[in-house]
Structures are given as C-alpha cells and as structure tokens.
C-alpha cells in the first residue's frame, strides 16, 4: 500500500472505529479496528481494549440519544486526528480532538484526546467548529 493509500485507509478506519463505538458497538469497533493492544491516554477511561469497551458501553447505556458529527480528519505518518462536535441529551455540546496512532498493519493501538464543553458565551464571534 502506498503512503497516500495508507493515510486514506487510516482516516477511514479512525472514523469508522469512533463512529461504531460512539453509537453503541464498542466491542465490534475493537474487533474490527484495534491492533494487538490499545494504549489509552484519557484519564477517565481504563487502559486497554476492555477498558475502552466498558466505557463506551456505559456511555451508550446512559446516553443512547447522543450524536456526533465529524468535522475534520487529518492524517500524517501513523497518526489520525479527528475534530468532532458532540451533542448530548439536555442540550450539552462538546468539541473534541482525538488522536489515534496506527501500527504497521493499519490497526489502532493508541489514543489521546481533549474534550471541552462548548460555552454559552465567547469573547468573539467565531465558533469552536
């Protein structure tokens, strides 16, 4: 696979992985897209595949009506970055930046993220999206 093909593959895999987990099928997401291990850097989520699955299963159970929009997908080397907009029941809205590292087989093996609730007021007229 050429570099450009690899980057496109990784971008699609990151999107499908996150979408599948977020919308309620984290075990399927891990089975399809995660490599031999999964290193987690979010302090609210237990490290490893089982921790990821447990976190997203509980999230889906507690908040089945949440929604996510993928705004930007950027790939470089073995990394993919996602910029998302999340809408939660009750009107809460979040902006997230997720980074996924891929192994040589094209599987996700590491994750970092930053999450911020969208404030009601801003010092400017720009959006977070």
C-alpha positions in Angstrom: 0.0 0.0 0.0 1.4 3.4 -1.0 1.7 6.2 1.6 -1.4 8.1 0.3 -3.5 4.9 0.3 -2.3 4.1 3.8 -3.3 7.6 5.0 -6.7 7.3 3.4 -7.2 3.8 4.9 -6.2 5.1 8.4 -8.6 8.1 8.1 -11.5 5.8 7.2 -10.6 3.3 9.9 -10.4 6.1 12.6 -13.8 7.4 11.5 -15.5 4.0 11.4 -13.9 3.0 14.7 -15.0 6.1 16.6 -18.5 6.1 15.0 -19.1 2.4 15.7 -18.0 2.7 19.4 -19.8 6.0 20.0 -23.1 4.8 18.5 -23.2 1.7 20.8 -21.0 -1.1 19.4 -17.6 -0.7 21.0 -16.8 -4.4 21.1 -17.3 -4.5 17.3 -15.2 -1.4 16.9 -12.3 -3.0 18.8 -12.6 -6.3 16.9 -12.5 -4.6 13.5 -10.1 -1.7 14.1 -7.8 -2.3 17.1 -4.4 -4.0 17.0 -2.8 -6.3 19.5 -3.0 -3.8 22.3 -4.7 -0.4 22.9 -3.0 2.3 25.0 -5.4 4.8 26.4 -4.3 8.3 27.5 -7.7 9.7 28.5 -7.6 9.6 32.4 -11.3 8.8 32.6 -11.0 5.6 30.6 -9.3 2.5 31.8 -6.3 1.4 29.7 -6.6 -1.4 27.2 -9.3 -2.9 25.0 -11.6 -4.0 27.9 -11.5 -0.5 29.4 -12.4 1.1 26.1 -15.3 -1.3 25.6 -16.7 -0.8 29.2 -16.5 2.9 28.9 -18.4 3.2 25.6 -20.9 0.5 26.6 -21.8 2.5 29.8 -21.9 5.8 27.8 -24.3 4.3 25.3 -26.5 2.8 28.1 -26.6 6.1 29.9 -26.9 8.4 26.9 -28.3 6.4 23.9 -29.6 9.6 22.2 -26.2 11.4 21.9 -25.0 12.5 18.5 -21.6 13.1 16.9 -20.5 15.0 13.8 -17.0 14.5 12.3 -15.8 17.9 11.2 -12.2 17.3 10.2 -10.0 14.3 9.6 -6.2 14.8 9.3 -3.7 12.1 8.8 0.1 12.2 8.9 2.5 9.3 9.2 0.9 6.8 11.6 -1.4 9.3 13.3 -5.0 10.4 12.5 -6.7 13.4 14.2 -10.4 13.9 14.4 -12.2 17.1 15.2 -15.8 16.4 16.4 -18.9 18.1 17.6 -20.9 16.1 20.2 -24.5 16.8 21.1 -25.8 15.2 24.3 -29.3 15.0 25.7 -30.3 18.1 27.7 -28.6 20.4 25.3 -24.9 19.9 26.3 -22.5 20.2 23.5 -18.8 19.3 23.3 -15.9 19.9 21.0 -13.3 17.1 20.9 -9.9 16.5 19.4 -8.9 12.8 19.2 -5.6 11.4 18.0 -5.1 7.8 17.0 -1.8 6.0 16.4 -1.8 3.1 13.9 0.5 0.1 13.8 2.2 -1.2 10.6 -0.8 -3.4 10.0 -3.2 -0.5 9.8 -4.7 -1.1 13.2 -5.3 1.4 16.0 -3.0 1.0 19.0 -3.0 4.3 20.9 -5.4 7.2 21.7 -5.2 10.7 23.1 -8.0 13.2 23.3 -9.0 16.7 24.5 -12.6 17.5 25.3 -14.2 20.8 26.0 -17.8 21.8 26.7 -19.0 24.5 24.3 -19.5 27.6 26.4 -22.7 29.7 26.2 -20.7 32.9 25.8 -17.5 33.7 23.9 -15.1 36.7 23.7 -15.5 36.6 19.9 -18.0 35.6 17.2 -16.0 32.5 16.0 -17.4 29.1 16.7 -15.4 26.1 18.0 -16.3 24.2 14.9 
